[in-house]
Amino acid sequence: MSRFTSTAVIGFLILLTACGKKDIADPCQGVNYNFQYLSFPATGGVYNGSIYMTAPSADTVTFSINGGNEQLTGTFTGLASGEYVIRAKNAKGCTDTVHIKIPAYGTRFAAVRQLVTGYCGPCHTGGAVNGNMNFDADESIVNAWDRILARTVAGTPSFMPQGGQLTTVDKTKISDWVNAGHRISD
């Protein structure tokens, strides 16, 4: 919309012009990203957690963590446990954020988590539920500590994983975690 105003001042005609911009759509309106990422816990109380952003991905997207400097990759390593805010920004300056939690794993739980991931899939991981057990979430492992111990170490009522027993070293990892308190922090 444009508006013209004229005013006579001592014999001179002054033409004042004010141009109002037409409403231009905000290029960032509705911008939100489908964030996809991998995150890994900080284990043993040290700064070894990490976040790897896998989407959005484009040569025009930059990332920052907790308001820090922008970088071209979505890789953040050397992280302590805690919550992080990852911001993605495109070439137009449009941004979106995601909150990602890096859990604190004790060294014993980390070893058990690795065993469960390696030996219990695909029957009890990746969304699969067999025998009413799914171990995708850390809490599900903690809550099933007694059943994990019974099936993998004692063989009650039969040994798991199917097809053979764990090694003595792996059984010891499970027993050590259970005896330490069977928590994520152990």
N, C-alpha and C positions, 0 to 999 in steps of 0.2 A: 504494500500500500504506500503511495506517495502522497505528500502534502505540500502544497505551494502556498507561500504567504508573501504578500507584498506590502510594503509600507512606504508612504511618501514622506521624505524628510527634506525640508528646505529645497524644494524644487528637484531633487534627485529621486529617482525610483530605485529602490533597493529591492532586489528579488532574493528572498531567502528561500532556499530549497532544503527540505528535510526528506531524506529518502529513508523509508522504513523497510528493512529487509523483510521479504516474505518469510514466513515460517519455514525454516529448513529443517528437515528431519535430522535428528541427532544420529550420527553414524554409529554411536555406541549403544543406542537404545535396543534393549533386548539381547545384547551380547552376553552370552554365558557359555562357558566351555564345558564340554564333557570331559572332566578331568579323569585321567587314568594314570595310575602310578604303581610302582612297587616300593615297598618300604621294608626296611630290615631293622631289627631291634638293636639297641645298644646293650652289649653283653658284658657282664662282669664289672659294671660300674665305670666303664671307660667310654670315651668318645669314638665309638665305632659303629654307630647307627647310620643309616643312609636312606635317601629318597631318590628314586629315579622316575621322573615324569615321562610317561610314554605318549600322552596326548593331553593337550593339543600339541601337534607338532607341525611346524612349518618354518621356513627360513626367516619369516617375519615375526615370529613369536619370541619374546624374551621372558626370562623367569627371574624372580627374586625371592628371597626367603627372609621372613620377618622384617620386611622393609629395607633390606640391604640393597647392595648394588645389583643392577640387572646383569644377567649373563645370557649367552646364547643357548646354553644347554640347560636341561632340567635335572642335572645331576648334582646332588648335594650329599657330601660324605663327611665323615668325622663328626657326626652329630651325637649329642648326649640324648638321653631319654627326655621326653617332653613333647609339647604340642608346638607345631610349626605352622606358619601361614605362608603358603606358596602363592605368589601372584604371577599370573600370566598376562602379558601385554602384547597387543598386536601393533602393526605398523601405523594404524590410525590413532593409537593411544588408548584404545579400549582395553579395559582390564577386568579380570575376574579373579576370585581367590578361592582357595580350598584350604581347609584345616586338616593337618595330618598328624597323627600321634605316633611317636616312636616309643614303643614300650621298653621297659628296662628288664632284660632277661638276666637271671642268675646263670652262672656257667653250667650248673647241673641241669636246669630246665632247658637251656639252649641245646644241650646234648640230647635230651629226651625229645625235644621238639624235632630235631634233625632225624632221630630214629623213627618217630611217628610219621614224619613226612616221607621218609624213604621206604619204610616197610609196611605201613598201614594203608597206603594208596594202592589201587584205586578203590578199595572196598570201604574205607572210612574217611577219605579225603576227596577234595574236588566236588563237594556237594553230595557225595554218595553217603547213604545211611544204611548200614547193615548191622544187624543185632542191636538196633536202636542207638548206634554210636556213629557220630561224625566228629572228626577231630580237626576241622578247618579252623575253629576258633581256639585260641590259647586256653580260654576258660573251660572249654569242653575237655581238654587234656587234664587240667587241674582237677576238675570235678570227677573225672573217671580214673583217678590215680590208683584206687584200689583194684579196679577191674584190669587196668593195664598191668599192674604188678602181678595179679593172679594169672592172667592169660600168658604173659610173656616170660615171667621169671619162674613161677611155681607150676605152670602148666595146668591150672585148674579152671574148668573141667578138661580143657585140652590146650595144647600150645598154640600160640599165635606168634608170628603170622602163619597163615596156612602154607603148608609145604615145607616146614622146617622151623627149628628153634633158632633163636638169636644166639650169637656167640656169647661166651662167658663175659667178655669185655662189655658187650652191649647190655647184657643182663645187669652187670654191675653198675652201669650208668643209671639204669632205671632204679635199682635198689638204693643207690646213693642219693638220688633225688628224693625218693619217698622218705628215706630216713632223715633227710635234712629238713623235712617239713612239707614237701610236695607243693610248693608255691612257685609262681612265676619268678619270684625274686631269689629263689634258691639256686 
